[in-house]
Amino acid sequence: MGRAALRGLTTVLCALAAWQIIVVVFQAPAYLLPSPLVVAQKFSLLAGTGDLGRHVLSTLAEVLAGSLAGAVAGLLCGWLFTRLPVLGRLLSPLILLLQTAPKIAIAPILLLWLGLGLAPKVVLVAIVAFFPVMAGAAAGLAGVDKSYRDLARLLRLSAWTRFRRIDLPFAAPPAFAGLRIASTQAMTAAVVGELMGATYGLGYLLNLGQENNDAGVVIAAILMLCVMGWLLHEGVRLAERRFLGWHESQMAQAQA
Amino acid sequence: MIHARGVAKHFLTRGARVEALRPVDLDVARGAFVSIIGPSGCGKSTLLRIIAGLETASEGTLTIESAADQRAGFVFQDAVLLPWLSAEENVRFPLDAAGVPRDEGDATARRLLALVGLQGFEKALPRALSGGMRQRVSIARALSYDPPLLLMDEPFGALDLLTRDRLNDELLTIWTATKKTIIFVTHSVEEAAYLSDRVVVMSPRPGSIKKIYDSPLARPRGERTKLDPAFHQLMADLRRDLA
């Protein structure tokens, strides 16, 4: 384990200890602020019945499927708008309008259309992930030297080969950066969708805890969301490093 | 192998007709090393891009004697390498895109990297290479599909003088070894005089051919060439025409 990880773990343990001390010293009532031990008990209870796993899985599925769909759509649109600027000029006001509306405002209509299942949350997450990826991809492609277009023409590359071998690798780093920014918002979108109406998911669990005046369940759900959010962020970062190593070191060199 | 007759280029910007290149006649023999020299905006790059097929002539006819499917090799002022590919992969890129088998592409890439003096750098990414080395990779890439014609658009313009001199000599070695026809666009009088069989001088806006010199200098070129009075006479003539 690295030093950074050890440091992080120490901080988390200290925070848990502080939490326990506050509960004991101020004698906080358990229905408002249960001690870490009580939360841990709730945790194992929920995990034991398999409920927690189901909630986590359904939120995770929404976030992953939505992010993937949003990222693919964003990448394609960013590419398309760069290749066909007319299309970009026609559609960008519409996209901007959709982008300026708070995503939460879109959630009720999605629930009306798509029901209480995974679908409306996946769509909401996709909408959230779409914009930063599209903007990133478009900006990345706009910055590519015109000579690369000439190169593609000289080599008589097909549109598909050019997309796969030249445009996509150039668009990927800024698109990934967009996705990393979007990953926390994607979690929010999934939870908001679940809060508004769901039968599974951590957002649903939050609602359940609140209705039953069970702060332990609410806190357990929040902690799970923290862990998930962190894992997601790390996942995107690792994927970035794995696939875009050439770019990362290039950036580091440029900054040095 | 190239015959241009009345090749001209104009385009419309906001309704106004801009002449980029006035009608030019130019013949380039197979295996020749021809330089095109002129001030910025004289249309020398435009002429090269028309020959490359990157732009279409507005007027005139251009005949290139080569098999119909044969593409010209092109070297840009910047190396235009794909930064995520190694030197070897960059050289192999045109072959990969054309579906040439992997081992064949590998062998060609290695041979060409050796030809441009980059053996041992096959696995290096472009950012690990100097500007001169990147341009060598770019030349190797242009040669990868064995084009009969190599078009170079101020290929060494962004390099320092020492690197430039060395690459000029290496380019001549490559030219001798591969027997390509080379059209070399430059704004350096010395480069044009040193390298070429023929030097085409262009005049500024709207561009046209002012004069064509057949070089009196012997081959192979080298240090002795630079001491040859004829070399200095040619440079003086070129400078006078460009002034």
Chai-1 contact restraints between the chains, C-beta under 6 A:
chainA,res_idxA,chainB,res_idxB,connection_type,confidence,min_distance_angstrom,max_distance_angstrom,comment,restraint_id
A,S147,B,F76,contact,1.0,0.0,6.0,A-B,restraint_1
A,S147,B,V80,contact,1.0,0.0,6.0,A-B,restraint_2
A,D150,B,L54,contact,1.0,0.0,6.0,A-B,restraint_3
A,L151,B,V80,contact,1.0,0.0,6.0,A-B,restraint_4
A,L154,B,F74,contact,1.0,0.0,6.0,A-B,restraint_5
A,L155,B,P94,contact,1.0,0.0,6.0,A-B,restraint_6
A,L155,B,A97,contact,1.0,0.0,6.0,A-B,restraint_7
A,L157,B,A97,contact,1.0,0.0,6.0,A-B,restraint_8
A,T161,B,A97,contact,1.0,0.0,6.0,A-B,restraint_9
A,P169,B,W84,contact,1.0,0.0,6.0,A-B,restraint_10
A,W246,B,P83,contact,1.0,0.0,6.0,A-B,restraint_11
A,W246,B,W84,contact,1.0,0.0,6.0,A-B,restraint_12
A,W246,B,L125,contact,1.0,0.0,6.0,A-B,restraint_13
A,Q250,B,R127,contact,1.0,0.0,6.0,A-B,restraint_14
